[in-house]
Structures are given as structure tokens and as C-alpha cells.
Amino acid sequence: MERLKSVLLTLVLGVAIAVPVSSAVGNSNARKTAIQTFVGFISDNHCGLKHMEGMESDKACVLMCVVNGKFVLADRDHQKVYQLDRTGQEKAREFAGQKVKITGRITGKTIRVIAIEAA
């Protein structure tokens, strides 16, 4: 019986210590993924920063190429291409080829899109 009490006490103390530690780790990750604003052009993952020559417009190029790909945000000023999450894929179509402002959280090279609006 004493051994059982000892084991239970050890488990309770272990949980009491582990919960605040995991909470602190969670908070530091939340800071890393704060909501940000990104400005660039809605493109596709085939063209990225530059579109094919001879196309009628950037929009026409993006809509043609995205059939076999995905929408991306092309930040031409910083020469970066960001992937867009599923929500971003749905919202990006109406802005194909246009300069936009995206609000969201970045994870690696993917933006978790909250909103897209014309810039």
C-alpha cells in the first residue's frame, strides 16, 4: 500500500511539473506564428516570380498554369515565393495575377491564410 501511494505521488508530481513546461513551450510557438501581413502577386507554383512571355496577361498565365499546380504569393520585392494553405488556394483564384495583401500566419514557407485583399 505504501508503494502504491509512493507511485501515485510521483505521477501526480510529474504531471504537475510537465503541464506548466508544455504550456510555456506552446506560448513560445504562438509568438513565432503571430499574424502577419504579406504583400505580393498571386501567381502559380510553375511560374513563381516570372510569367511566360507572350501571354495576354499575368492573370491569363496564372489561370492557365494553376490547372496543374497551386496558387502562390510571389513577393517580387524580396524575391520570395510563399505557398498558400487550402484556404488560400480557395481565396486566391479571384485575385490571379493581381497585387494583393494577405493576412495570415507563416509556417515554414507556407502562409496559413486568414484574408486576401487587393493591394
N, C-alpha and C positions, 0 to 999 in steps of 0.2 A: 504494500500500500504506500509506503514511504517512497519507494522507487517511482511509482506512478505519479505521485504528487510532484516529485522532482522533475520528471519528464514533462509534465504539463506546465509547470512553472517555466521551464526552459523554452518550451514552444511559445508561451504567451509573451515572454520577454523578447524572443526572436522576432515575432510579428510586430511587437510594439516598436522595435528598432527599425525594422525593414520598411514599414509604411512611411514614416517621415523621410527616409532616404529616397525611396522611389518617388515620392511627391516632389522632392527637391530636383531630382533628375527631370521629371516631367515639366516643371516650371522652366528649367533652362532650355529645354527643347521648344517650348512655347515662344520664348523670346527669339529664338533663331528663325522661327517661321511666322514672324509678325506680318500683318497685312502691308503690302507694298503696292506702288503704282509703277507700271511699266509702259513705256511709250515705244511704238514701232509700227511696222506694217504687217497686216495679216497676209501671210504667204503660205506656201506649202512646203513639205519637207524635201521635195525634189529640187525646187528652185532655191529655197532658203533666202539668201540676201539679194540674189540677182535673178531676173526673169529672162526667158529666152528672147532673143531678138526676133523681130518680125511679127510679134503678137500684136493684136489690135490694141490691147490694154493690159495692165497688170492684173486687173480683175479677170479678164478672159483667160489669161495664162494660169492664174491660181485655180480657177474653177475647172479648167481642163486637167491640170496636173493632180489636183487633190482627189480625183476619182480613184486613183491607185495609191493614195497616200493619206497624209493628215495635214491639218492646218497647223501653222506655227506662227510665233511672233518673231519677226525679223527686226532686230534693233540695229539699224544701219549705222547709227552714230557710234556705237560701241562694238560693231562687227560681231554681234552675238545672235544666236538663234535659240529661242526657247520653245520647248514642246508645250502643248496645251492639254490639260486633262479632258475627260469626257464632256464635262460641262462647257469647257472652252471650245471643243470641237463643234458642239451644237450651236453655240452663240456666234462663232467666228464666220460662218457662211455668209451672213448678211453684210459683213464688212470685208469680204475678199478683196485684196489689193489696196485697201484703204489704210490710211494712218489712223491708229487707234490708241486709246489709253485703256489698259487692262488693270483692274484692281484684283489682287489675289495674294496667295502665299506661294513662295518658291520652295520646292523640294528638289534638290539636285539641279537639273536643267529643265524641270517641268513646273509650269505655273498652275496652281490649283485656282482656277478662275472663279471669282465672285461676280464680276461685272465687266462688260466690254462696252465702250462708247467711242464715238468718233472723236478724234483729236484735232 
